[in-house]
Amino acid sequence: MFEYMITKYDQSQRDETGRYVGPSSWTCYSDAGKKFDGKTLTLKECLLVEEKYIDAAIKLFDLSKLPYLRLTRVKFHEAIKNEVRSQGEPLYDPEFELIDFSEDAKILPENLRIVLKMIFRGYGWASLEWKNKFYVHIGWDFYMYIGITSEDQNILNDIRSVPRQGL
């Protein structure tokens, strides 16, 4: 299986153990309004980065040619879920209510984008998997891990070409 860590952090800013040692960077949507590198972060910028992550996950999922993924290791954060819901759009999407976000739920390709939004925004946490052929794990601080049994250099190069503050 080919395994990838997809991150918005500059890979040249890592020490010999792989730990990020670069300048401070935002790690969650609540950082919007704070300054990073002398520039005030906007929620719009956060959502654009989120979109790049989701696009990368979907490109790799499409490469897998699998019919669906399963939610595993599901955890619901009721307080965060209610906070996101109360904030309304753009962090809350009414489509969240249409998703079966439960252990072993089948996630069809057309629902993958909305489920990934739910996870990135803290609405709930889960991994998306298909046996030993594909997985997506979203970790803390905007780290995303993807495992896939096939590889396509054109897709990988496309993902790598996303400008900084992307992936």
C-alpha positions as CSV (number, residue, x, y, z in Angstrom):
1,M,0.0,0.0,0.0
2,F,1.2,3.5,-0.8
3,E,0.8,5.8,2.2
4,Y,0.9,9.6,2.1
5,M,0.9,12.4,4.7
6,I,-0.9,15.4,3.2
7,T,-0.3,18.6,5.0
8,K,-0.3,22.4,4.5
9,Y,3.0,22.7,6.4
10,D,6.2,23.4,4.5
11,Q,8.1,20.1,4.3
12,S,11.5,21.8,4.3
13,Q,10.7,23.1,7.8
14,R,11.1,19.7,9.5
15,D,13.8,18.4,11.8
16,E,15.6,15.1,11.4
17,T,12.7,13.3,13.2
18,G,10.2,14.7,10.8
19,R,8.6,17.1,13.3
20,Y,7.5,20.5,12.0
21,V,9.8,23.2,13.3
22,G,8.8,26.1,11.0
23,P,7.0,29.3,11.9
24,S,3.8,29.1,13.9
25,S,0.8,28.3,11.7
26,W,-3.0,28.1,12.3
27,T,-4.4,24.8,13.2
28,C,-8.1,25.3,13.5
29,Y,-10.9,27.5,12.3
30,S,-11.0,29.3,15.6
31,D,-7.6,30.8,14.7
32,A,-9.4,33.0,12.1
33,G,-8.8,36.6,13.1
34,K,-5.3,35.9,14.5
35,K,-2.1,37.0,12.9
36,F,0.3,34.5,11.3
37,D,3.4,35.7,9.5
38,G,2.2,39.3,10.0
39,K,-1.1,38.6,8.2
40,T,-4.5,38.2,9.7
41,L,-6.0,34.8,8.9
42,T,-9.6,34.8,7.5
43,L,-12.2,32.1,7.8
44,K,-12.3,32.2,4.0
45,E,-8.6,31.3,3.8
46,C,-9.2,28.4,6.2
47,L,-12.1,27.1,4.1
48,L,-10.0,27.3,0.9
49,V,-7.3,25.2,2.5
50,E,-9.9,22.7,3.7
51,E,-11.2,22.5,0.1
52,K,-7.7,21.6,-1.1
53,Y,-7.4,18.8,1.4
54,I,-10.8,17.5,0.4
55,D,-10.0,17.7,-3.3
56,A,-6.8,15.7,-2.8
57,A,-8.7,13.0,-0.8
58,I,-11.3,12.8,-3.5
59,K,-8.7,12.6,-6.3
60,L,-7.0,9.7,-4.6
61,F,-10.3,8.0,-3.8
62,D,-11.4,8.3,-7.4
63,L,-8.1,6.6,-8.4
64,S,-9.0,3.6,-6.1
65,K,-12.2,3.0,-8.2
66,L,-13.9,1.7,-5.0
67,P,-17.7,2.0,-4.8
68,Y,-17.8,3.5,-1.3
69,L,-15.9,3.8,2.0
70,R,-16.9,2.9,5.6
71,L,-16.8,5.1,8.6
72,T,-14.7,3.5,11.4
73,R,-13.6,4.6,14.8
74,V,-16.4,7.1,14.9
75,K,-16.5,9.7,17.8
76,F,-19.0,12.4,18.1
77,H,-18.2,15.5,19.9
78,E,-21.7,16.7,21.0
79,A,-20.4,20.0,22.4
80,I,-18.5,20.8,19.2
81,K,-21.3,19.6,17.0
82,N,-23.7,21.9,18.8
83,E,-21.2,24.8,18.6
84,V,-20.7,24.3,14.8
85,R,-24.4,24.1,14.4
86,S,-25.1,27.2,16.4
87,Q,-22.5,29.2,14.4
88,G,-24.4,28.6,11.2
89,E,-22.8,28.9,7.8
90,P,-20.2,28.8,6.5
91,L,-18.9,26.3,9.1
92,Y,-22.2,24.5,9.5
93,D,-23.7,23.0,6.4
94,P,-27.3,21.7,6.6
95,E,-26.2,18.7,4.6
96,F,-24.5,17.5,7.8
97,E,-27.9,16.4,9.1
98,L,-28.5,14.1,6.0
99,I,-25.4,12.0,6.7
100,D,-25.4,8.8,8.7
101,F,-22.3,9.5,10.8
102,S,-22.2,6.3,12.7
103,E,-19.8,3.3,13.0
104,D,-19.6,1.3,9.8
105,A,-21.8,3.6,7.9
106,K,-21.4,3.3,4.1
107,I,-20.2,6.6,2.6
108,L,-20.9,6.8,-1.1
109,P,-18.6,8.9,-3.4
110,E,-21.2,11.7,-3.7
111,N,-21.2,12.1,0.1
112,L,-17.5,12.0,0.6
113,R,-17.0,15.8,0.4
114,I,-19.6,16.5,3.0
115,V,-18.3,13.8,5.4
116,L,-14.7,15.2,5.1
117,K,-16.1,18.7,5.9
118,M,-17.8,17.3,9.0
119,I,-14.5,15.8,10.2
120,F,-12.3,18.8,9.4
121,R,-14.8,21.1,11.2
122,G,-14.9,18.9,14.3
123,Y,-18.5,17.9,13.9
124,G,-17.4,14.4,14.5
125,W,-14.3,12.3,14.0
126,A,-13.8,9.1,12.1
127,S,-11.6,7.3,9.6
128,L,-12.9,6.4,6.1
129,E,-11.8,3.0,5.0
130,W,-12.2,0.1,2.6
131,K,-10.6,-3.1,4.0
132,N,-7.0,-3.1,3.0
133,K,-7.3,-1.0,-0.2
134,F,-7.9,2.6,0.9
135,Y,-8.1,4.8,3.9
136,V,-8.3,8.5,4.9
137,H,-7.4,9.5,8.4
138,I,-7.5,13.2,9.4
139,G,-5.3,14.0,12.4
140,W,-4.9,17.0,14.6
141,D,-3.6,20.3,13.2
142,F,-4.5,19.6,9.6
143,Y,-2.6,16.4,8.9
144,M,-4.3,14.0,6.6
145,Y,-3.1,10.5,6.0
146,I,-4.2,8.5,2.9
147,G,-3.4,4.9,2.0
148,I,-4.1,3.5,-1.4
149,T,-3.1,0.3,-3.3
150,S,-2.4,2.1,-6.6
151,E,-0.3,5.1,-7.5
152,D,-0.6,7.7,-10.3
153,Q,2.2,10.2,-10.5
154,N,0.1,12.7,-12.4
155,I,-2.4,12.9,-9.6
156,L,0.3,13.1,-7.0
157,N,2.1,15.8,-8.9
158,D,-1.3,17.7,-9.2
159,I,-1.7,17.5,-5.5
160,R,1.9,18.6,-4.8
161,S,1.5,21.5,-7.2
162,V,-1.0,23.3,-4.9
163,P,0.5,26.6,-3.9
164,R,1.7,27.2,-0.3
165,Q,-0.9,27.5,2.3
166,G,-2.4,24.7,0.4
167,L,-0.8,21.2,0.4
